[in-house]
Amino acid sequence: MLLLKLADLSCQHCVKSVTKALSALPNVEQVKVSLHYARIVGDVTAEQAIQAVEQAGYQAEIATTPAYTLELSGLNCQHCIKSVRTALENLTDVVYADVDLTSAKIYGDANTEQAIQAIEQAGFAAK
């Protein structure tokens, strides 16, 4: 899996353009794009993915920091972690959630209220 931080996207048309460019790369299995992040699953290098984004007219670099981090409580096993990750990644504007027992690092454009609500609906607490 590869995470990119994107720049110069301003609308859903931009998101679709980047999604199309990344999906066209050989060996790409899955792509999810928001205005500021992209997640690519498959056998593709960062250089290939960045070049595809740039050819589509936008900027990209490897994502090293999440958009934000939430503190979690009530999780006690891998099943809990998977439940929270799934709830977050089912949000349209979350491209990836790195979840452990005490925190969720969120890459994407969903606001914190949406993320907290999704976690609470999964049966856990977040702040």
N, C-alpha and C positions, 0 to 999 in steps of 0.2 A: 504494500500500500504506500502511496505517495500523497503527501499533503502539500498544496501550493497556496501561497498568499497571493491574491490577485489585485491588480490596480487598474483603474480607468474604466471599469464596468459601471454603468449607471442605470440599467433597466433590465427587464426580463429578456428583451431581445439580445442584449449583450450576453446574458447568462446562457441563452440558447446557442449563440455563436460559439462560445467557449466550449460548451458541452459537445457540440457537433465536431469541433476541431479535435478535442481530446478523444472522443469516441472513435474517430477515424484512424487513430494510431493503431498499428498492428499490435496484436496481443493484449489489447485493453479489454478487460472483462466487464468493468463497471465504472461509471463516472457520475459524480454528484457535484454540482456547482451552485454556489451562491454568489452574491455580488462581490464578496471579498475572499472566498476560499474555494478550493477544488480538491476533491478526493478522487484519486485514480487507483483502481485495483487492476492488477495485471502485470505483465512483464514489460515494463516501460521504464526508461531512465528519466531522471529529473531533467536532464538536458533535452531529451526528446519532447517531454511534456511542456517545458518552458518554451521551446522553439515553436510548438504548435499554437500555444496561447499567443505568442508574439506575432506569428503569421496571421492570426485572426484579428490582430490590431490592438492587443492589450498587453499588459505587463504581468510578469509572474516571477516569484522566487519561492524557494523552499520555505514552508511555514515552520517557524521554530517556536512561536509562542501562540497560545490560544487567544481567542477573542476575549474570553473571561473564564474564571473558575468559580464553581459553587462548592460550598461545604455541604456534605451529605451526612445524614444520620439514619440509622435503622437498617443498614446493610450489614450482613454477616456472612455472606458466602458468594461463590462465583455465580450462582443463579441470580442473586440480588443484583450483582454488578451487571450481568447480562440484561436483566429486566430494565434497569435504569438506562443503559446504553441504547437499547432498542427504543425505549420511550423517547429519548432525546433525538436519536437519528431518524425517527419517524416524523419529526418536525421538518417541514419543508426547508427551512433556512438553516438547519444544522447539517453540515457535511460530515462531521466526525465528532465523536465524544470519547475521550480517554477517561475511563471511569475506574476508580478503585473503591475500597471500602469507605473512604472518608471524603473523597472529592471527585468532581467531574470537571475536566478541562474541555471547554466547548469551542470548537472551530466552526464558525458560521455566523450568520446574521440574525438568528432568533434572539429576541430580547430576553432579559433575565426572567421577567414575569412568565413568559411562555414556557421557558425551560423549567422553572420551579413548578408550574402547574402540571407539566408533563410528568415530572418526578413524583409529585404528590398523587397524581392519578395512578401511578404505578405502585403506590403504597408506601412511599418513603418520604423523608423530609429533606428540604434543602434551604440554604440561605446564602 
